[in-house]
Amino acid sequence: QVQLVESGGGLVQPGGSLRLSCAASGFTFSSYAMRWYRQAPGKERELVAVSTSFGRNTNYKDSVKGRFTISRDNAANTMYLQMNSLKPEDTAVYYCNANRPLHEDYWGQGTQVIVSS
């Protein structure tokens, strides 16, 4: 049974930091590209960061470059998103996604991040 479970969200002041985690099980984690998406109220879901399979490469949405860092621990089947210098516009539900060509996509249930003073 495939599971992706996000954690680490919460309420933080502007300029603060959070670290999101995504614990995976039920599939070959290292073979999948792992992604963080987010969806703000009234907006479409958007791709925030990608860690390609085996962690070879990373990519980021322009607005989070230099502030967010995606990482993965293939031995622990876990992905992370370190978010620094948070802004109110980062407020959203953050989802982890597992993607592999010719295979089904997997999604977590999401974790809420609120950046507000």
QUIMOGI-V482354 format. One record per pair of residues at least 6 apart in sequence whose ideal C-beta (glycine too) atoms are under 6 Angstrom apart, sorted by the first residue. I is the first residue (numbers start at 1). J is the second residue. D is the distance in whole Angstrom. If there is no record, write none. Layout:
I&J&D / I&J&D
This chain:
1&26&5 / 2&26&4 / 2&27&5 / 2&106&5 / 3&25&5 / 3&26&6 / 4&22&6 / 4&24&5 / 4&96&5 / 4&106&6 / 4&108&4 / 5&23&5 / 6&22&5 / 6&96&5 / 6&108&5 / 6&111&4 / 7&21&5 / 8&19&5 / 8&20&4 / 8&21&5 / 9&111&3 / 9&112&5 / 9&113&5 / 11&114&5 / 12&18&6 / 12&86&6 / 12&115&6 / 13&117&5 / 14&115&6 / 14&117&6 / 16&86&5 / 17&84&5 / 18&83&5 / 19&82&5 / 20&81&4 / 20&94&6 / 21&78&6 / 21&80&6 / 22&79&4 / 22&96&3 / 22&108&6 / 23&78&5 / 24&77&5 / 29&77&4 / 30&54&6 / 30&74&4 / 31&53&5 / 32&53&6 / 32&98&4 / 32&100&5 / 33&52&5 / 33&53&5 / 33&99&5 / 34&51&5 / 34&72&6 / 34&79&4 / 34&98&6 / 35&50&5 / 35&97&4 / 36&48&5 / 36&49&5 / 36&81&5 / 36&96&6 / 37&45&5 / 37&47&6 / 37&95&5 / 37&97&6 / 38&48&5 / 38&92&4 / 38&94&5 / 39&45&4 / 39&92&6 / 39&93&5 / 40&92&4 / 48&61&5 / 48&64&6 / 49&60&5 / 49&68&6 / 49&70&4 / 50&59&5 / 51&58&5 / 51&70&5 / 51&72&5 / 55&72&5 / 58&70&5 / 67&84&5 / 67&85&5 / 68&83&5 / 69&82&4 / 70&81&6 / 71&80&5 / 72&79&5 / 79&96&6 / 86&115&5 / 88&115&5 / 90&115&5 / 91&114&5 / 91&115&5 / 93&110&4 / 93&112&5 / 94&111&5 / 94&113&6 / 95&107&6 / 95&108&6 / 95&110&5 / 96&108&4 / 97&107&6 / 98&106&4 / 99&105&5
